[in-house]
């Protein structure tokens, strides 16, 4: 048996470590500051018990045969998707052997000519700038990142909200991190399930990439997004039509920080500094005197978030206003759910940056099985079981037990 000193030490170590790695709620998760602990995999029962209703994490999405809601939605919209626009290239972005009229650009393929005004009737133009002069539409791709607490803490300290483009697979991997965006008042948009080049998908699979991302965000946060950003900007009128049928507004950009390229093709941190400064120089040159700008930046890793933190004071000083894209568009209803709103542009710049409404997602252990045409949906068949327990045994706690036991053994405090 342990002696008394050993028992006290064991209890202290267990309590301290468990507290430092508490992934039981958004509030406790937000208090974790050690990146190594932030990225400890954990099981969160309210969403984890439904992962079998989604495609495999990080794999290109396909519409599941048992997803009755998804199958019904696709059957409802498929006839409106142009069949004469064919998939282009490969999911990794390769366009080898692709034949396309890049001069006339009949499909408004952004990847070849940065086209943002669709040629297919009935589609709205993409958002690539914001209507408010000298204003930056502020946002970050590829979240939620498991190490984002320090970055989100910084944004909170500045009373700054942003538009977060969340990958569906990341949302299911890091559900409490996704919940923090809503709790902090950021706007959440979809960024596909697996972050592949969207124009390479067959139409039903492209639908699945968006559908399951919307369902993951709804399941975890309680809200259903009405905006999305295509990875790499890769979109054409076929993909726009699918997004439009799902009620998603396409958000692009005109300026790229290239923060995601560091370490690729000889791009350095100094290069990224240069791109940030070039974006700011467009303001001083008068290029944002009539409309504001959107720059592509990322919540991808520590470097991209640190770069954003470093340049935020300069952006705030240069631009008259730095606001989420939805706020710049005066989009007060960012989600399908009616009980949540963003401030208007005038409210935000006057200091009323807080949002109204609340999340009804899995933080309270509830879900939805309605269709996206009503209040947003979970994936077909996703219903919380009344007998399902939300009691979670976290991986981090098991590691704590093991570590503490080894420490006791090696210090001679255990027999």
N, C-alpha and C positions, 0 to 999 in steps of 0.2 A: 504493500500500500504506500501511497505518497505520504510523506510527513507533512505537517501543517504548513511549513514554509513553502514546500513544493506546491501544495494545493492553492495557496494564496497567489503564488507567482503564476501558476497555470490559469487561474481565474482572471487575473489582471491582464495577462497577455491575450486571452480569448476575448475579453470585453473590449479591450483597446483596439485589437485588430478587426473584430467584427464591426465595431462602430466606424472604423476608418474605411471599411469595405461594404457598407450597408447599401445594397441595391434593392431595397424593398419598396422604395417610393421615389418619386421624382425629387422631392425635397431632400431626402437623405443622399440620393445620388449626386445632387448638385453640390453637396458639401465636400465631395471627394476631390482632393487637389493633386494627389500623386498620380501622374499619368500611368504608371505601372498598375496601380490599383484601379484606376478608371477603366482600363482595358482588360480587366479580369473578366472572362466570360461568366455570365450569370443566367440563371433561369428565372424568368418573370412569368408566373403562372397565368395571369389574365390574358396575355397574348401568346405565350409559349404553348399553351394547350391547343392552339388552333393552327400551328405552323403546318400541319399536314394538309390544310386547306389551301396552301399556297404552292407555287412551283418551288423547286429546290433553290435555296439561297444562292445568289450570284450566278445562276445558270440562266441562259436565255429563256424567257418565259414562253410557255405554250398554254393554251386554254385547257384547263383540266376537265376531263370527261364528266366528273361528278359535281362540277360547279354549275348547278342549275341556273343560278342568277346570272352568271357570266355567259353561259350558253344562250340564255334568253335575250340578254342585252345584245350579244353579237348578232343573233338572228334578226333582232329589231333594226340594227343600224347597217348591217352588211350591204344591203342593196343601195345605200347612199354613198358607198365608198367606190371611187372610180376604178374600174377594172382595166382601163387602158393605160394606167401608169404602173409600170412594172418595178419590182424591187431592183435596187442598184448596188452592185458591189457585194462586199462581204461584211459580216458583223464586226470584224476588226478594223474596218475602214478601207481595206484594199479595194481599189477600183480597176485592177488589172482586167483587161478584156471587156471593160464597160464601154459601150458605144452610146454617146449621148450628144445631142445638139446643144453644146454649151454656149453657142452664140445667141440663139433664140431662146434658150432655156424654157422650153414649153411647160415644164412641171414646176417652175419656180423652186428649183433645187438650191437651197441656201449654200450648200457646200461648194458649188461651182461659181456662183455669181453673187452670193450674199443677198439673194432675192428675198424680200419681206412682204411684197404685195402679191397675194395669190392670184393665179390666172384662172383658177377654178371658181365658177360663180358660187356665191353664197358664203364665202369664207372671208372673215375679217383680216385686215393686215396684221402681221406680227408686231409685237411691241419690241422695238429695238432702241427707242429713246423715250424720254418722258416729256410730257407737254409743258411742264413748268420750267421757265428759263433759269439758267444758272443753278440748276438742281441736279443732284446725283441720285439716280435710282439705285439704292444700296442693296446688295444681296450676295449670297455665297452658295456655290454648288457643292454637291457630293456629300452632304451630311446625312444623318448626324454622325459626326466623328466622335469616337469614344473618349478622346482627350480634349473635348471642347470646353470644359468647365472654365478654365482660366480665360479663354477668349470670350465666352458668354458673360463671365463676371465683369470683364472689361467693358463690354457693350452696355451692361446694366449700370455700371458706374458712370457712364456717359449719358445715361437715359436715351440710348440709341437703339432703335429697332431696325430690323433688316428683313429682307425676303430670303428665306432659306429653301433651297431646292433640294429636296430629300429623295434619296435612292431607296426604293422599296425594300431591297435586301438589307440595307443599313438600318432601316426602321425596325425590322424584325430582329436584327442582331442586337440593336441598342435601343430598346423601346423607351426606357426612362430618359435617355438623352433626347429622344424625339419629343417626349412630353415637355421637356424643359423649354423648347422653343415656344410652345404655346403658352406655357406659364409665364415666360418672360415677355410675351407680347409681340413676338416676331410673326411674320406672315409665312405660312408654309405652302410651298408649291411642289408638284411632283417632278421627279427627274429620272423616271423610268425604273424598271425593276432591276436590270442587270448592267446598265450603262454601256450598251452597245450602240452601234450606228443604226439609227432607226430606219433609214430608207432601205436597208438590206433585208429587213424582215418581210416575210409574207404578211399580208394584211391582218389575218387573224392573230398571228403572233405579235405583231405590233400593237394590236388592241390589247392583248394579254399583258404586254409590258406596262401599259398605262393602267389598265384595269386593276391589276394586282397591287400596283403601287398605291392607287387610290384606296383600295381596300385595306392595305397595311396601315396607312396613315389614319384612316377612320377607326380601325380596330384599336390602335395604340393611343391615339390622341382624342378621338371622339369627333373629329371634324373631317370633312371631305373637301379636298382642294378643288379650286376652279381655275388653276393656272398650272402650266408646266413649262419646262425648258428641255429641249432636246440635247442630249449629250453631243458635244462637238459642234452644236448648231445644226446637226444633220437632219434636215426636214425638207419635205416637198409637199405638193398639194394632196397626195394620197394620205400621207401621215397627218397633215393638217386636218383633213376631213375626218379621220378617225378621232383625233383629239377633240375636234369641234363637236362630234356626235356625243362625246362623253362630257361635254360642257367645260372643256379646258381651253383657256386662252394661252396662245403660244408667246413666250417671252424669250427674246434673244438679246443681242448686244451689238454695239458697233466698235467697242474698244476691248482689247484683251490684255490683261496684266501679264499673261503667260506664266503666272506663278506655278501652275501645274506642270510646266515643262522643265523646271529646274532639275538638272541631272540628265536630261534628255537632249540629244543633238547639240551638246555643248552649251546649252542655256545655263547661265549662272545667276546667282542671287543679285549680282550687280545689274544684269540685264533686266531683271524684274523691277528693280528700283527705277531703271530708265523708263520702262513702260508705264509705271505709275506716274512718273514725272511728265511723260508725254501726254498722258490723259489730263493732268492738271494744266499743262501748257495750252491745251485746246480751249480751256476756259479763258485764260489770259489773252488768247488770240481772238476771242470773241465768237468762237464756234458754238458756244452754248447760250448766246444772247437771246435766241428765240425758242429753242427747245433744250431740255436738259439731256444728260448723257447717262448711259449704262455701261459699266465696265465689268468684264468677266473676272470674277475672283472666286476663291475656293475655301471651303472648310475641310480641305483634303488631308492636311497633315500639319504638324507643328510649324513648319516653315511658312506655309500659306497663311496660317492664322496669325503668326507673329508679324508677318509682313503687313497684314491688314491692320494690326494694332499699331505698328510703327508709323504707317502712313495716315492713320485716321485723323490725327491733329491737323495735318496738312490739308487733307480733303475738307475737313470741317471749316478750316480757315479760308480756303479758296472758294468753295461753293457757298452760295447763299443758303442752301438747304441740302441736307443729306437725309433722305427718307426712304422707307421701303417702296418698292415699285407700285404696289397696290395703293399706297397712300398718294403717291404722285399722280396716279390715274383717278383719284377720288373714288376708288372702289371700296365702298364701305361694307359690302357683303363679300368677304374673301372666301367664304365656304358655303356649301349647300345648306348647312344648318342655320336657321334663322336667328338663333339666340347668341350669335357672335358677330361682332363688327369691328372694323378698323376706323380710326378717326379720319375725317376729311383732311385734305391737304392743309387747309387753313387752320383747322383745329390742331393738327400736329405741329405746324411751324409756330403756333401761338403757345406751345408748351403742353398741350393735351395729347401726349404720346401714348397714354394707356388705352388699351382696348377694353371693350365691354363683353360680357358673356362669359361662359365657362365651358370647360371640356366635359363631355359625358362619355369618355372613352373607357378603356380598360383600367385606368387608374382607380376606378370605382368597381371594377370587376364586371362591367356590363358591356354588351355589344349590340349589334343591330343585324337584322337579316332583311332589311328593306332594300329596294332598288335604288340606284343612284338618281333616278328621276324624281325621287321624293326627298328624303332627308340624308341621302348618302348611305352607303351600304358596307357591310362586311362581305367577304367572299361567300359565294353560295354554300350553304350548309354551316356557316360559322355562327354558332349559337353557344353562349356560355352555358355549360351544364349546371343545373341547380345543385348538383352534388359535388361539383368540382371544387377542390380546396385551393385557396390562394396561399396556403402555408407553403413557403419555399425553403428548401435547404440549399443555400448558396454554395457554389464551388469554393468561394473565398473562405467561408467558414470551415469547410473541410480541410483546406490547406492550413488554416490557422491551427486547427487541432493537431495536425501532423507536425507542424513546425514547433509548436509549444512542447509537444511530447519529446521531440528530438532534442530540444534545448534542455529539458529537464534531465534527460538521460545523459547528455554529454557534460552537464555541469555537476553531476553526482547527486542531484536532488531527488532522483527517482531510484527505487530499488532495482 
